[in-house]
Amino acid sequence: MSASPSSSAQAARERLAARLGELRKDAELTGHELALRCDWSPAKSSRIERAKTPASDADIRAWCKACGADDQVADLIAANRQADQMYVHWKKLHRHGMRRAQEEVVPLYEGTQHFRVYCSNVVPGMLQTEAYASALLSTIAAFQGTPDDSSEAAASRVERSHVLHQGGHRFALLVEETVLRYRIGDADTMAGQLGYLLAVMALPNVSLGVIPFTAERRVWPLEAFYLFDEQRASVELLTAAVNVSAPSEISVYAKAFSQLAEMAVYGSDARALITEAISSLQ
């Protein structure tokens, strides 16, 4: 696996920093001279050029002006914002509540033909019941200290899952058996959620695999990740969402998914594990 799930974001920042460094060299400026023109400390220029400090839009404008490269501003700011979008802190994403975050991914869901999803901690969002989603999102809001609009966000999460019932979409979903046992909400909420998993398994475009406790591990339990065709991987960390678009990194997540899928059970064996989890709630 890659050294860090945020490596794509860092790599993008390093590419931007390298482009800024090239502009400085093309303008035949030292780092000290550039700092004087920008009214910065030399340390700031050095940190930006070494990708130690992310450049703001204002920093990029000042840098390009100092180097006589105003025509480069638009492209560099666009590249900078793309790097920022790769690693998005949950508190920033949820600062106005979570409903908006659910709605913003609807175009991505509708445009994806092949979903591959792995979750080791909770039921994948697209398979969550409204009660389960509300209980989960409420605890997330409390932990993050962000506005709690969990009821509205849960309704939006269920609404965006309409793609399950549309043509042109295929879903391969993997969960660790722990997902069936972790109690999100009360017993009735969990029973309803597990029962819904049994119902979803009957859909012809859905493959749901469960990796049993007893499976011999060839891949260790990982952070939850979503693969959208071959275009994007979204990884869910405690503090942030990481959006990976580099083909080399997407292929690593695809490899991990393939190996995790080999450890899972399907069909009647998966239904038996879900049914056992329901029985344990009584």
SETOR-819124 format. One line per 2 residues: for each residue y negated, x negated, z of C-alpha. Coordinates in nm, 2 decimals. Last residue first. Example, Ala and Ser with C-alpha at 12.3 -4.5 7.8 and 13.67 -1.06 7.14 Angstrom:
<pts>
0.11:-1.37:0.71  0.45:-1.23:0.78
</pts>
This chain:
<pts>
1.05:3.24:2.09  0.87:2.96:1.91
1.19:2.76:1.87  1.32:3.03:1.63
1.03:2.97:1.39  1.10:2.60:1.39
1.47:2.66:1.32  1.37:2.89:1.03
1.15:2.61:0.88  1.44:2.36:0.91
1.68:2.61:0.75  1.44:2.68:0.47
1.42:2.31:0.39  1.80:2.29:0.37
1.82:2.61:0.16  1.58:2.48:-0.10
1.45:2.13:-0.05  1.51:1.82:0.16
1.28:1.52:0.16  1.36:1.15:0.15
1.33:1.12:-0.23  0.99:1.30:-0.21
0.86:1.02:0.01  0.94:0.77:-0.26
0.77:0.97:-0.53  0.47:1.03:-0.31
0.43:0.66:-0.23  0.45:0.57:-0.60
0.18:0.83:-0.68  -0.03:0.69:-0.40
0.00:0.35:-0.55  -0.07:0.48:-0.90
-0.39:0.64:-0.78  -0.49:0.29:-0.65
-0.45:0.12:-0.98  -0.61:0.41:-1.17
-0.93:0.38:-0.96  -1.05:0.73:-0.88
-1.00:0.75:-0.50  -1.19:1.00:-0.29
-1.17:0.91:0.08  -1.25:1.19:0.33
-1.39:1.06:0.66  -1.36:1.03:1.03
-1.00:1.11:1.11  -0.88:1.02:0.76
-0.79:1.25:0.48  -0.71:1.09:0.14
-0.81:1.25:-0.19  -0.65:1.10:-0.50
-0.81:1.16:-0.84  -0.75:1.16:-1.21
-0.37:1.15:-1.26  -0.33:1.52:-1.19
-0.50:1.59:-0.86  -0.32:1.39:-0.59
-0.37:1.50:-0.23  -0.33:1.28:0.07
-0.24:1.31:0.44  -0.22:0.98:0.63
0.12:0.82:0.61  0.45:0.84:0.78
0.65:0.53:0.70  0.81:0.49:0.36
1.18:0.41:0.33  1.25:0.60:0.64
1.61:0.72:0.70  1.56:1.10:0.74
1.66:1.23:1.08  1.32:1.38:1.16
1.35:1.57:0.83  1.11:1.53:0.54
1.04:1.88:0.42  1.00:1.96:0.05
0.81:2.25:-0.11  0.82:2.28:-0.49
0.59:2.56:-0.62  0.56:2.68:-0.98
0.85:2.94:-0.95  0.71:3.09:-0.63
1.00:3.14:-0.38  0.88:2.86:-0.16
0.56:3.05:-0.10  0.75:3.31:0.10
0.92:3.06:0.33  0.59:2.89:0.39
0.44:3.22:0.48  0.70:3.27:0.75
0.59:2.93:0.90  0.23:3.04:0.91
0.31:3.38:1.06  0.53:3.22:1.33
0.25:2.96:1.40  -0.01:3.22:1.44
0.22:3.44:1.66  0.30:3.14:1.88
-0.07:3.05:1.94  -0.30:2.83:1.73
-0.18:2.51:1.57  0.15:2.41:1.75
0.30:2.10:1.59  0.66:2.18:1.51
0.66:2.26:1.14  0.42:1.98:1.07
0.65:1.74:1.26  0.91:1.81:0.99
0.70:1.60:0.76  0.55:1.79:0.47
0.58:1.75:0.10  0.42:1.96:-0.17
0.48:1.96:-0.55  0.26:2.22:-0.71
0.23:2.32:-1.07  -0.07:2.50:-1.22
-0.11:2.66:-1.56  -0.06:3.02:-1.46
-0.23:3.15:-1.15  -0.07:3.25:-0.82
-0.10:2.92:-0.65  -0.46:2.89:-0.79
-0.55:3.17:-0.55  -0.57:2.90:-0.28
-0.95:2.89:-0.31  -0.95:3.23:-0.14
-0.74:3.11:0.16  -0.98:2.83:0.22
-1.28:3.06:0.18  -1.14:3.29:0.45
-1.07:2.99:0.67  -1.43:2.88:0.62
-1.57:3.22:0.72  -1.36:3.22:1.04
-1.42:2.86:1.12  -1.80:2.88:1.10
-1.83:2.64:1.40  -2.13:2.42:1.34
-2.05:2.05:1.39  -1.96:1.87:1.71
-1.68:1.68:1.54  -1.41:1.78:1.79
-1.53:2.14:1.83  -1.56:2.18:1.45
-1.20:2.04:1.41  -1.06:2.27:1.67
-1.22:2.57:1.50  -1.09:2.45:1.16
-0.73:2.45:1.29  -0.74:2.80:1.45
-0.91:2.95:1.15  -0.67:2.78:0.91
-0.37:2.91:1.10  -0.51:3.27:1.11
-0.61:3.26:0.74  -0.26:3.14:0.64
-0.24:2.78:0.52  -0.06:2.68:0.20
-0.36:2.55:0.01  -0.47:2.35:0.32
-0.15:2.16:0.35  0.03:2.24:0.68
-0.08:1.99:0.95  0.01:1.64:1.06
0.22:1.45:0.80  0.09:1.60:0.48
0.17:1.51:0.13  0.03:1.69:-0.18
0.10:1.65:-0.55  -0.09:1.90:-0.76
-0.03:1.92:-1.14  -0.26:2.13:-1.36
-0.60:2.06:-1.19  -0.91:2.23:-1.33
-0.90:2.53:-1.09  -0.85:2.31:-0.79
-1.14:2.07:-0.88  -1.36:2.37:-0.96
-1.28:2.52:-0.62  -1.36:2.19:-0.43
-1.71:2.29:-0.34  -1.60:2.63:-0.19
-1.40:2.47:0.10  -1.68:2.23:0.18
-1.93:2.52:0.19  -1.72:2.70:0.45
-1.71:2.40:0.68  -2.04:2.42:0.86
-2.39:2.29:0.78  -2.31:1.93:0.90
-1.95:1.96:0.77  -1.97:1.70:0.49
-2.18:1.47:0.70  -1.96:1.51:1.01
-1.65:1.46:0.78  -1.78:1.12:0.66
-1.76:1.08:0.28  -1.61:0.77:0.13
-1.59:0.79:-0.25  -1.91:0.99:-0.27
-2.11:0.69:-0.16  -1.97:0.48:-0.44
-2.07:0.75:-0.69  -2.42:0.75:-0.54
-2.46:0.38:-0.60  -2.33:0.40:-0.96
-2.59:0.67:-1.03  -2.86:0.47:-0.86
-2.77:0.17:-1.08  -2.77:0.37:-1.40
-3.11:0.52:-1.32  -3.28:0.20:-1.21
-3.17:-0.03:-1.50  -3.48:0.04:-1.71
-3.70:-0.08:-1.42  -3.57:-0.43:-1.48
-3.87:-0.65:-1.41  -3.68:-0.82:-1.13
-3.91:-0.71:-0.85  -3.91:-0.36:-1.00
-3.53:-0.36:-1.01  -3.50:-0.46:-0.64
-3.76:-0.20:-0.53  -3.59:0.08:-0.72
-3.25:-0.03:-0.58  -3.38:-0.04:-0.23
-3.53:0.31:-0.26  -3.20:0.45:-0.38
-3.04:0.29:-0.07  -2.84:-0.03:-0.08
-2.53:-0.05:0.13  -2.53:-0.35:0.37
-2.26:-0.61:0.36  -2.23:-0.59:-0.02
-2.31:-0.96:-0.06  -2.62:-0.88:-0.26
-2.73:-0.62:-0.01  -2.68:-0.85:0.29
-2.87:-1.14:0.12  -3.17:-0.92:0.04
-3.18:-0.79:0.39  -3.16:-1.15:0.54
-3.45:-1.26:0.33  -3.66:-1.00:0.52
-3.82:-0.74:0.30  -4.16:-0.69:0.13
-3.99:-0.63:-0.20  -4.17:-0.92:-0.37
-4.11:-1.14:-0.07  -3.74:-1.05:-0.06
-3.71:-1.14:-0.43  -3.86:-1.48:-0.37
-3.63:-1.55:-0.07  -3.32:-1.45:-0.27
-3.43:-1.69:-0.54  -3.57:-1.54:-0.86
-3.49:-1.65:-1.22  -3.53:-1.29:-1.34
-3.17:-1.32:-1.49  -3.06:-1.44:-1.15
-3.21:-1.14:-0.97  -3.06:-0.90:-1.22
-2.72:-1.07:-1.19  -2.73:-1.03:-0.81
-2.81:-0.66:-0.85  -2.50:-0.62:-1.08
-2.29:-0.81:-0.82  -2.41:-0.57:-0.55
-2.31:-0.27:-0.76  -1.96:-0.42:-0.82
-1.93:-0.48:-0.45  -2.03:-0.13:-0.37
-1.76:0.00:-0.61  -1.50:-0.22:-0.45
-1.60:-0.09:-0.10  -1.56:0.27:-0.21
-1.22:0.19:-0.38  -1.11:0.00:-0.06
-1.17:0.30:0.16  -0.79:0.37:0.21
-0.76:0.01:0.33  -0.53:-0.28:0.25
-0.36:-0.10:-0.04  0.00:0.00:0.00
</pts>
